[in-house]
Amino acid sequence: MAWYDEAVFYHIYPLGLTGAPKQNPYSIPEHRLNTLLPWISHIKTLGCNAIYIGPLFESVGHGYETTDYKKLDSRLGTNEDLKNFVKSCHEQDIRVILDGVFNHTGRDFFAFQDIKQNRENSSYKDWYCNVNFWGNNEYNDGFSYENWGGYNLLVKLNQQNPAVKDYICDVIRFWVSEFDIDGIRLDAADVLNFDYMQALRRVANEVKPDFWLMGEVIHGDYNRWVNEGTLHSVTNYHLHKALYSGHNDHNYFEIAHTVKRLYEMGGSRPEGLKLYNFVDNHDVERIYTKLANKAHFTPVHILLYTLPGVPSVYYGSEFGIEGKKEHFSDDSLRPALSLADYVNDVTENPHTRLLANLGHIRQATPALSYGDYKELLLTNRQYAFARNHEGISVLVTVNNDDSDFVMTLPCGAVSQYKGVLSGETITVDNGHITVTIKANSGDIWVPVTEDIKEIYSSCTQEPVTVTQEIKNNECTNGQVPDSDDWFFESAFITNPEPEKTQVPDTPPVSEEPPASAGSSDSTAFECGKIAGLQEAILAIMEKKGPVTEQMRRDVENNTHHDSLITWVKSFY
């Protein structure tokens, strides 16, 4: 077992959160990273024990056009600031992983500048792909080169060059020795050379015990990347898409089908693939914006924290903020926030309180990190499953309907179960429990034993029923039901502190809908696949350039599955 097996991540895009200028003036360092120090206590309060932060190093604009891998972006501060930030996180038992942008550099990177100056005589001319001194580009360099994503601002590194590989490996060693980081998220890992990634994994195994390599991968068979020789984990875009569209379409079959496929991809083993699960990030719209029914914020996040994988929260989403791609820009997804504006949210904002409870429940419940997965009940609007670990069976129930729903589920061999969110105690009857799941809500049911009582009595609070407080974007005063139960004797929350466009994944493709689906289920399942394919095509088109209204209509009017599949394949 490693630290990342029990991790709950908080994801920070630092240039956005700190309100840094969009373009780097390369001037005197501004110590904006230090403004994030108070956020560490907030992150701890949320029940998160790991931070993914990046990009951090000197760059031209959005952070992915790296100028210097060994210098903190001057808009954020100095290397000493970063060293202190990581140290402060470690003092609160929070691990830190950084963005590793190792597929391309910016044009101001020393190797590219040497090519501009010395052309054919540059010792770095083979550091980049397809440098052609007979060509030219919009910068009038007098040569051309292969770029990333169609942007000459991002110069593609030649990953097969041993000198490049050695340099990047030394960068990782430097980050560990200088900043004491605990892992790296590899940007655009789905286009990295596998020999290159294997070299990075060897360095990861060398620099620090349990050093974590996680890769950004949009689609495909995740086993290609997640294995003993390459990466520990990848971003779970499969589940990301299913979680929001499965709620918007009242189609839990899509979510359950995705989970089953991913679980089988990991060999149906409890340890599985340990994928990095999320509902939003710096490249996709905020979950609160994407949900047609805002009350679904509750069941979406219950699933995020309880399904197999490593959960992650993107900064600000715990407050229920909006964020939508507009005018071909990701700026609204990466806003500057002041923690002072949210100082009471952890107790008064139902969204924040829910995520804080889920974070602490996750940490207090080993079955949610290590347990196997077994589906117990599935309809379009209701879903239940068990996570079983060392004789403990934890049940998870969610309901995306506007009405309450009664479930009868098989359970572990104990006399009682407790809903950690509702505060309800249920007596086991002949190996089953019968529970009522509130509309647009859910619960996590743990067996009532002396050991479990001891664990939860030190980290739980009153039940949180967010959906009772959220209706069409409107919240009540944030009060929660009272409980004098043993399960809520003490609080989860103590001492609260006052450019690159990614492609959403296509949904799992199946010749037939799930066998348990009826005719209405089948229709909903197919509609979800069509919508996902359309979304993927539009995202790819946006990455390649401006998308006109006519182009958008052409995609939206195409509702033929095979045609859409062919369209997606045409991009690769």
C-alpha positions as CSV (number, residue, x, y, z in Angstrom):
1,M,0.0,0.0,0.0
2,A,1.3,3.4,-1.0
3,W,0.2,6.9,0.0
4,Y,-1.6,7.5,-3.3
5,D,-3.8,4.4,-2.7
6,E,-5.6,6.4,0.0
7,A,-5.2,9.8,-1.6
8,V,-8.0,12.4,-2.0
9,F,-6.6,15.1,-4.3
10,Y,-7.1,18.8,-4.6
11,H,-6.2,20.2,-8.0
12,I,-4.8,23.7,-8.4
13,Y,-4.1,25.7,-11.5
14,P,-1.8,28.2,-9.8
15,L,-1.6,30.9,-12.5
16,G,-5.4,31.1,-12.5
17,L,-6.0,30.8,-8.8
18,T,-3.4,33.5,-7.9
19,G,-4.6,35.9,-10.6
20,A,-1.3,36.0,-12.4
21,P,-1.0,38.1,-15.7
22,K,-1.8,36.1,-18.8
23,Q,1.6,36.9,-20.3
24,N,4.9,36.6,-18.5
25,P,6.9,39.9,-18.5
26,Y,10.0,38.0,-17.2
27,S,10.4,40.7,-14.6
28,I,11.1,40.7,-10.9
29,P,9.4,37.7,-9.2
30,E,6.0,38.3,-7.8
31,H,5.4,36.1,-4.7
32,R,1.9,35.0,-5.6
33,L,2.5,31.4,-4.7
34,N,2.7,32.5,-1.1
35,T,-0.9,33.6,-1.2
36,L,-1.8,29.9,-1.5
37,L,-0.3,29.0,1.9
38,P,-3.7,29.7,3.7
39,W,-5.3,27.3,1.2
40,I,-3.4,24.4,2.7
41,S,-5.5,24.4,5.9
42,H,-8.7,24.7,3.8
43,I,-7.6,21.7,1.7
44,K,-6.9,19.8,4.9
45,T,-10.4,20.7,6.2
46,L,-11.9,19.3,3.0
47,G,-10.5,15.9,3.8
48,C,-7.9,16.1,1.0
49,N,-4.5,14.7,1.7
50,A,-2.8,15.4,-1.7
51,I,-2.4,18.4,-4.0
52,Y,-1.9,18.3,-7.7
53,I,-0.6,21.8,-8.7
54,G,0.7,23.0,-12.0
55,P,2.0,24.1,-14.3
56,L,4.5,26.0,-12.2
57,F,7.7,26.6,-14.1
58,E,8.8,29.6,-16.1
59,S,6.7,29.9,-19.2
60,V,5.4,32.4,-21.7
61,G,1.7,32.4,-21.0
62,H,-0.7,29.6,-19.8
63,G,2.2,27.6,-18.4
64,Y,2.6,24.8,-20.9
65,E,5.1,26.7,-23.1
66,T,8.0,26.0,-20.7
67,T,10.9,28.4,-20.8
68,D,12.9,27.0,-17.9
69,Y,12.1,23.7,-16.1
70,K,14.3,24.6,-13.1
71,K,12.8,28.0,-12.2
72,L,9.5,28.8,-10.7
73,D,7.5,31.0,-13.0
74,S,8.4,34.6,-12.0
75,R,4.7,35.5,-11.9
76,L,4.4,33.1,-9.0
77,G,7.7,33.8,-7.1
78,T,11.0,32.1,-6.6
79,N,12.2,28.5,-6.1
80,E,12.4,29.3,-2.4
81,D,8.7,30.0,-2.4
82,L,7.9,26.6,-4.0
83,K,10.2,24.8,-1.6
84,N,8.4,26.5,1.3
85,F,5.0,25.6,-0.1
86,V,5.8,21.9,-0.4
87,K,7.3,21.9,3.1
88,S,4.1,23.6,4.5
89,C,2.0,20.9,2.8
90,H,4.1,18.1,4.2
91,E,3.8,19.6,7.7
92,Q,0.0,19.1,7.4
93,D,0.5,15.5,6.0
94,I,-0.4,16.6,2.4
95,R,1.5,15.2,-0.5
96,V,2.3,17.3,-3.5
97,I,2.6,16.4,-7.2
98,L,3.5,18.8,-10.0
99,D,2.8,19.1,-13.7
100,G,5.5,17.6,-15.9
101,V,5.2,19.2,-19.3
102,F,7.7,17.0,-21.1
103,N,6.2,16.6,-24.6
104,H,7.1,20.1,-25.8
105,T,8.7,23.4,-24.8
106,G,8.2,27.0,-25.4
107,R,10.1,29.0,-28.0
108,D,12.1,30.8,-25.3
109,F,13.6,27.5,-24.0
110,F,17.4,27.6,-24.2
111,A,17.7,24.7,-26.7
112,F,15.3,26.3,-29.2
113,Q,17.0,29.7,-28.8
114,D,20.3,28.1,-29.6
115,I,18.8,26.7,-32.8
116,K,17.5,30.1,-33.8
117,Q,21.0,31.5,-33.3
118,N,23.2,28.8,-34.7
119,R,20.8,27.0,-37.1
120,E,22.5,23.9,-38.6
121,N,25.5,24.3,-36.3
122,S,23.4,24.1,-33.2
123,S,24.2,21.1,-31.0
124,Y,20.5,21.1,-30.1
125,K,19.1,20.8,-33.6
126,D,18.0,17.2,-32.9
127,W,16.3,18.1,-29.6
128,Y,13.1,18.8,-31.6
129,C,11.1,16.9,-34.1
130,N,11.5,17.5,-37.9
131,V,13.5,20.7,-37.8
132,N,13.6,21.8,-41.4
133,F,16.1,24.6,-42.3
134,W,14.5,24.9,-45.8
135,G,11.2,25.8,-44.3
136,N,9.7,28.8,-42.4
137,N,6.8,29.7,-40.1
138,E,4.7,32.6,-39.0
139,Y,7.5,33.8,-36.7
140,N,9.8,34.0,-39.8
141,D,12.5,31.8,-38.1
142,G,13.8,30.7,-41.4
143,F,13.1,27.1,-40.5
144,S,10.1,25.0,-39.6
145,Y,9.5,22.3,-37.0
146,E,6.9,19.9,-35.7
147,N,4.6,21.5,-33.0
148,W,2.0,20.2,-30.6
149,G,-1.7,20.5,-31.3
150,G,-1.1,22.8,-34.4
151,Y,0.5,25.6,-32.3
152,N,4.0,26.7,-33.2
153,L,4.2,28.2,-29.8
154,L,4.6,24.7,-28.5
155,V,7.7,23.1,-30.0
156,K,7.6,19.3,-30.0
157,L,10.6,17.6,-28.2
158,N,12.3,14.6,-29.9
159,Q,11.6,12.1,-27.2
160,Q,13.8,9.5,-28.9
161,N,16.9,11.6,-28.6
162,P,18.9,10.2,-25.6
163,A,20.1,13.8,-24.7
164,V,16.5,14.9,-24.4
165,K,15.6,11.9,-22.3
166,D,18.6,12.4,-20.0
167,Y,17.8,16.1,-19.6
168,I,14.2,15.5,-18.6
169,C,15.2,12.7,-16.2
170,D,17.6,15.1,-14.6
171,V,14.8,17.6,-14.3
172,I,12.8,15.1,-12.2
173,R,15.8,14.4,-10.0
174,F,16.2,18.2,-9.5
175,W,12.5,18.7,-8.6
176,V,12.8,16.0,-5.9
177,S,16.1,17.2,-4.5
178,E,15.2,20.8,-4.6
179,F,11.5,20.8,-3.7
180,D,10.9,17.3,-2.2
181,I,7.8,16.6,-4.3
182,D,6.0,13.3,-4.2
183,G,5.0,12.7,-7.8
184,I,4.4,14.1,-11.2
185,R,1.4,14.4,-13.5
186,L,2.6,13.9,-17.1
187,D,1.0,16.4,-19.4
188,A,-0.4,14.9,-22.7
189,A,0.9,11.4,-21.7
190,D,-1.2,9.8,-24.5
191,V,1.2,11.3,-27.0
192,L,4.4,10.5,-25.1
193,N,6.7,7.9,-26.5
194,F,6.5,4.7,-24.4
195,D,10.3,4.2,-24.1
196,Y,10.4,7.8,-22.9
197,M,7.8,7.1,-20.2
198,Q,9.6,4.0,-19.1
199,A,12.7,6.0,-18.6
200,L,10.7,8.4,-16.4
201,R,9.3,5.5,-14.4
202,R,12.8,4.2,-13.8
203,V,13.7,7.6,-12.4
204,A,10.5,7.7,-10.3
205,N,11.5,4.4,-8.8
206,E,15.0,5.7,-8.0
207,V,14.3,9.2,-6.5
208,K,11.9,8.5,-3.7
209,P,9.8,5.6,-2.2
210,D,6.3,5.6,-3.6
211,F,7.0,8.4,-6.0
212,W,3.8,8.6,-8.2
213,L,3.7,9.0,-11.9
214,M,0.2,9.9,-13.2
215,G,-0.5,10.6,-16.9
216,E,-3.0,12.7,-18.7
217,V,-4.7,10.3,-21.1
218,I,-8.0,11.1,-22.8
219,H,-9.1,7.8,-24.3
220,G,-8.0,4.3,-25.1
221,D,-7.1,1.1,-23.2
222,Y,-5.7,2.5,-20.0
223,N,-3.6,-0.7,-19.5
224,R,-1.3,0.6,-22.2
225,W,-0.1,3.3,-19.8
226,V,-0.9,1.9,-16.4
227,N,1.5,-1.0,-15.6
228,E,4.6,-1.9,-13.7
229,G,6.9,-0.5,-16.4
230,T,5.2,2.8,-17.3
231,L,2.8,4.8,-15.1
232,H,1.0,4.3,-11.8
233,S,-2.2,5.9,-13.0
234,V,-3.9,8.0,-15.7
235,T,-6.7,10.5,-15.8
236,N,-10.1,8.8,-16.0
237,Y,-11.9,10.6,-18.8
238,H,-14.1,7.6,-19.4
239,L,-15.7,8.0,-15.9
240,H,-15.6,11.9,-16.1
241,K,-17.9,11.9,-19.1
242,A,-20.2,9.2,-17.7
243,L,-20.7,10.9,-14.4
244,Y,-22.2,14.1,-15.7
245,S,-24.0,12.7,-18.8
246,G,-25.4,9.8,-16.8
247,H,-27.1,12.2,-14.5
248,N,-28.2,14.7,-17.2
249,D,-29.8,11.8,-19.2
250,H,-31.1,10.0,-16.1
251,N,-29.0,7.1,-17.3
252,Y,-27.1,5.2,-14.6
253,F,-26.6,2.4,-17.0
254,E,-23.9,4.5,-18.7
255,I,-22.1,5.0,-15.5
256,A,-22.4,1.4,-14.4
257,H,-21.3,0.2,-17.8
258,T,-18.3,2.5,-17.7
259,V,-17.3,1.3,-14.2
260,K,-17.7,-2.3,-15.1
261,R,-15.6,-1.9,-18.2
262,L,-12.9,-0.1,-16.3
263,Y,-13.0,-2.6,-13.4
264,E,-12.6,-5.4,-15.9
265,M,-9.8,-3.5,-17.6
266,G,-8.0,-3.7,-14.2
267,G,-8.5,-7.4,-14.1
268,S,-11.4,-7.1,-11.7
269,R,-8.9,-6.9,-8.8
270,P,-9.5,-4.6,-5.8
271,E,-6.3,-2.8,-6.6
272,G,-7.4,-2.5,-10.2
273,L,-5.9,0.5,-12.2
274,K,-6.3,3.1,-9.4
275,L,-7.3,5.7,-12.0
276,Y,-7.4,9.4,-11.2
277,N,-11.1,10.2,-11.0
278,F,-12.5,13.8,-11.5
279,V,-15.7,15.6,-12.5
280,D,-14.0,18.8,-13.7
281,N,-10.5,20.2,-14.2
282,H,-8.6,23.1,-15.8
283,D,-9.5,21.9,-19.3
284,V,-13.2,21.0,-19.0
285,E,-16.3,23.0,-17.8
286,R,-17.2,23.0,-14.2
287,I,-19.5,20.2,-13.0
288,Y,-22.0,22.8,-11.6
289,T,-22.2,24.3,-15.0
290,K,-22.6,21.0,-16.8
291,L,-25.3,19.6,-14.6
292,A,-28.8,20.2,-16.0
293,N,-30.3,19.6,-12.5
294,K,-28.0,21.3,-9.9
295,A,-29.3,19.0,-7.2
296,H,-27.3,16.2,-8.9
297,F,-24.2,17.8,-7.4
298,T,-24.8,15.4,-4.5
299,P,-25.1,12.0,-6.2
300,V,-22.3,12.9,-8.6
301,H,-19.8,13.6,-5.8
302,I,-20.9,10.6,-3.8
303,L,-20.0,8.5,-6.8
304,L,-16.7,10.4,-7.3
305,Y,-15.6,9.6,-3.8
306,T,-16.8,6.0,-3.6
307,L,-16.2,4.3,-7.0
308,P,-12.9,2.6,-7.6
309,G,-10.1,5.0,-8.2
310,V,-8.5,8.1,-6.7
311,P,-10.9,11.1,-6.3
312,S,-9.9,14.7,-7.1
313,V,-11.6,18.0,-6.6
314,Y,-10.7,21.0,-8.8
315,Y,-10.2,24.2,-6.9
316,G,-13.4,26.2,-6.4
317,S,-15.7,23.5,-7.3
318,E,-16.2,22.7,-3.7
319,F,-18.0,26.0,-3.5
320,G,-20.3,25.2,-6.4
321,I,-18.9,27.8,-8.7
322,E,-19.7,27.9,-12.5
323,G,-17.2,27.8,-15.3
324,K,-17.9,27.6,-19.0
325,K,-15.7,27.6,-22.1
326,E,-16.3,30.8,-23.9
327,H,-14.9,32.4,-27.1
328,F,-12.4,29.6,-27.5
329,S,-10.9,30.4,-24.1
330,D,-10.4,28.4,-20.9
331,D,-10.0,31.6,-18.8
332,S,-13.4,31.1,-17.0
333,L,-12.3,27.6,-16.0
334,R,-9.2,29.0,-14.3
335,P,-10.4,32.0,-12.2
336,A,-8.7,33.9,-9.5
337,L,-10.3,33.2,-6.1
338,S,-9.8,34.8,-2.7
339,L,-10.2,32.3,0.2
340,A,-11.5,35.1,2.3
341,D,-14.7,35.2,0.2
342,Y,-15.4,31.6,1.2
343,V,-14.2,31.6,4.8
344,N,-17.6,30.3,6.2
345,D,-18.5,28.0,3.3
346,V,-17.2,24.8,5.0
347,T,-20.0,25.1,7.5
348,E,-22.6,27.2,5.6
349,N,-22.3,26.2,2.0
350,P,-23.9,22.8,1.5
351,H,-21.7,21.9,-1.5
352,T,-18.5,22.6,0.5
353,R,-19.8,20.8,3.6
354,L,-20.8,17.7,1.5
355,L,-17.3,17.5,0.0
356,A,-15.6,17.9,3.4
357,N,-17.7,15.1,4.8
358,L,-17.0,12.9,1.8
359,G,-13.3,13.6,2.0
360,H,-13.1,12.5,5.7
361,I,-15.4,9.6,5.2
362,R,-13.2,8.4,2.3
363,Q,-10.1,8.6,4.6
364,A,-11.9,6.8,7.4
365,T,-13.2,4.0,5.2
366,P,-10.5,1.6,3.9
367,A,-13.0,-0.3,1.8
368,L,-13.5,2.8,-0.4
369,S,-9.8,2.8,-1.2
370,Y,-9.0,-0.9,-1.3
371,G,-12.3,-2.7,-1.6
372,D,-13.6,-4.7,-4.6
373,Y,-16.6,-3.5,-6.5
374,K,-19.9,-5.3,-6.8
375,E,-23.0,-3.9,-8.5
376,L,-26.2,-4.5,-6.3
377,L,-29.0,-2.6,-8.1
378,L,-29.3,-0.7,-11.3
379,T,-32.1,1.3,-13.0
380,N,-32.0,4.5,-15.1
381,R,-32.4,6.5,-11.9
382,Q,-31.1,4.4,-9.0
383,Y,-27.7,2.7,-8.5
384,A,-26.2,0.7,-5.7
385,F,-23.0,-1.1,-5.2
386,A,-20.8,-2.6,-2.5
387,R,-17.1,-2.1,-1.8
388,N,-15.8,-5.1,0.2
389,H,-12.5,-5.2,2.1
390,E,-11.2,-7.5,4.8
391,G,-14.7,-8.6,5.8
392,I,-16.2,-5.1,5.8
393,S,-18.9,-4.5,3.2
394,V,-19.7,-0.8,2.6
395,L,-22.7,0.0,0.5
396,V,-23.2,3.0,-1.7
397,T,-26.7,4.2,-2.9
398,V,-27.6,7.0,-5.2
399,N,-30.8,8.3,-6.7
400,N,-31.1,10.9,-9.6
401,D,-34.9,11.0,-9.5
402,D,-37.0,13.8,-8.1
403,S,-38.8,11.3,-5.9
404,D,-37.5,9.2,-3.0
405,F,-36.8,5.5,-3.7
406,V,-36.8,2.4,-1.5
407,M,-34.0,-0.2,-2.0
408,T,-33.6,-3.6,-0.5
409,L,-29.9,-4.7,-0.7
410,P,-27.8,-7.6,0.4
411,C,-25.3,-6.6,3.0
412,G,-22.6,-7.9,5.4
413,A,-23.1,-10.1,8.4
414,V,-23.8,-7.5,11.0
415,S,-26.9,-6.5,12.9
416,Q,-27.0,-2.8,11.8
417,Y,-25.9,-0.4,9.1
418,K,-25.5,3.4,9.4
419,G,-25.8,6.0,6.7
420,V,-22.9,8.3,7.2
421,L,-24.6,11.2,5.3
422,S,-28.2,10.7,6.5
423,G,-27.4,9.6,10.0
424,E,-30.0,6.8,9.7
425,T,-29.6,3.5,11.4
426,I,-31.0,0.4,9.6
427,T,-31.4,-3.1,11.1
428,V,-30.3,-6.0,9.0
429,D,-33.1,-8.4,8.2
430,N,-32.1,-11.8,6.8
431,G,-28.9,-10.5,5.3
432,H,-30.5,-7.5,3.7
433,I,-31.2,-3.8,4.5
434,T,-34.1,-1.8,3.2
435,V,-33.3,1.9,2.9
436,T,-35.0,5.0,1.6
437,I,-32.8,7.2,-0.6
438,K,-33.9,10.8,-0.8
439,A,-34.6,12.4,-4.1
440,N,-31.5,13.5,-6.0
441,S,-29.3,12.3,-3.2
442,G,-27.5,9.3,-1.9
443,D,-25.7,7.7,1.1
444,I,-22.8,5.6,2.2
445,W,-23.8,2.7,4.5
446,V,-21.2,1.2,6.9
447,P,-21.7,-1.7,9.3
448,V,-22.2,-0.7,12.9
449,T,-19.4,-2.4,14.8
450,E,-17.3,-1.3,17.8
451,D,-14.3,-0.8,15.6
452,I,-16.3,1.3,13.1
453,K,-17.9,3.3,15.9
454,E,-14.4,4.2,17.1
455,I,-13.2,5.3,13.7
456,Y,-16.2,7.5,12.9
457,S,-16.7,9.0,16.3
458,S,-13.5,10.9,15.8
459,C,-14.3,12.3,12.3
460,T,-18.0,12.8,11.7
461,Q,-20.6,15.5,12.1
462,E,-24.3,16.1,11.6
463,P,-25.7,14.5,8.4
464,V,-25.6,16.7,5.3
465,T,-28.5,16.6,2.9
466,V,-27.5,18.9,0.2
467,T,-30.4,18.2,-2.0
468,Q,-32.8,19.5,0.6
469,E,-31.1,22.8,0.3
470,I,-30.5,23.1,-3.5
471,K,-33.3,23.6,-5.9
472,N,-32.7,25.1,-9.3
473,N,-29.5,27.0,-8.2
474,E,-31.1,28.3,-5.0
475,C,-29.8,27.4,-1.5
476,T,-31.4,27.8,1.9
477,N,-29.6,29.2,4.9
478,G,-27.3,26.1,5.1
479,Q,-28.8,24.6,8.3
480,V,-28.5,20.8,8.7
481,P,-30.6,18.3,10.6
482,D,-29.6,17.7,14.2
483,S,-28.4,14.4,15.4
484,D,-27.4,13.2,18.9
485,D,-26.3,9.8,17.5
486,W,-23.0,8.2,18.4
487,F,-22.1,8.4,14.7
488,F,-22.0,12.1,14.8
489,E,-20.5,12.8,18.2
490,S,-17.7,15.0,16.9
491,A,-17.2,17.1,13.7
492,F,-15.5,16.3,10.5
493,I,-14.8,20.0,10.2
494,T,-12.6,21.6,12.9
495,N,-11.1,25.1,13.0
496,P,-12.0,26.2,9.5
497,E,-9.6,28.8,8.2
498,P,-11.2,32.3,8.1
499,E,-3.5,26.6,-23.3
500,K,-4.3,23.6,-24.4
501,T,-7.7,22.1,-25.1
502,Q,-8.2,18.5,-24.1
503,V,-10.6,16.1,-25.8
504,P,-13.4,14.6,-23.7
505,D,-13.4,10.9,-24.1
506,T,-16.0,9.1,-26.2
507,P,-18.3,6.8,-24.2
508,P,-17.7,3.1,-24.1
509,V,-18.8,1.6,-27.4
510,S,-20.9,-1.5,-27.2
511,E,-22.8,-3.3,-29.9
512,E,-25.7,-3.8,-27.5
513,P,-26.9,-1.9,-24.4
514,P,-26.5,-3.5,-21.0
515,A,-28.4,-6.7,-20.7
516,S,-30.3,-5.5,-17.7
517,A,-31.7,-2.5,-19.5
518,G,-35.3,-2.4,-20.7
519,S,-36.4,-0.7,-23.8
520,S,-36.3,2.8,-22.2
521,D,-32.9,2.0,-20.7
522,S,-31.6,1.0,-24.1
523,T,-32.8,4.2,-25.7
524,A,-31.2,6.4,-23.0
525,F,-28.0,4.4,-23.2
526,E,-27.8,4.9,-27.0
527,C,-28.6,8.6,-26.7
528,G,-25.8,9.0,-24.1
529,K,-23.3,7.4,-26.6
530,I,-24.4,9.7,-29.4
531,A,-24.1,12.8,-27.2
532,G,-20.7,11.8,-26.0
533,L,-19.4,11.2,-29.6
534,Q,-20.7,14.6,-30.7
535,E,-19.0,16.2,-27.7
536,A,-15.7,14.5,-28.5
537,I,-15.8,15.6,-32.2
538,L,-16.5,19.2,-31.3
539,A,-13.7,19.2,-28.7
540,I,-11.2,17.8,-31.3
541,M,-12.4,20.4,-33.8
542,E,-11.9,23.2,-31.3
543,K,-8.4,22.0,-30.6
544,K,-7.6,22.3,-34.3
545,G,-9.1,25.8,-34.8
546,P,-12.2,28.0,-34.6
547,V,-15.5,26.1,-34.9
548,T,-18.2,28.0,-36.8
549,E,-21.9,27.7,-36.0
550,Q,-22.4,25.8,-39.2
551,M,-19.7,23.3,-38.2
552,R,-21.3,22.9,-34.8
553,R,-24.8,22.3,-36.4
554,D,-23.3,19.7,-38.7
555,V,-22.0,17.7,-35.7
556,E,-25.2,18.2,-33.7
557,N,-27.4,17.1,-36.6
558,N,-25.5,13.9,-37.1
559,T,-27.1,11.3,-34.8
560,H,-25.8,8.2,-36.6
561,H,-23.6,6.2,-34.3
562,D,-21.4,4.6,-37.0
563,S,-21.0,7.8,-38.8
564,L,-19.8,9.6,-35.7
565,I,-17.4,6.8,-34.9
566,T,-15.9,7.2,-38.4
567,W,-15.7,10.9,-37.9
568,V,-13.7,10.5,-34.6
569,K,-11.3,8.1,-36.2
570,S,-10.7,10.5,-39.1
571,F,-8.9,12.8,-36.7
572,Y,-6.2,10.2,-35.9
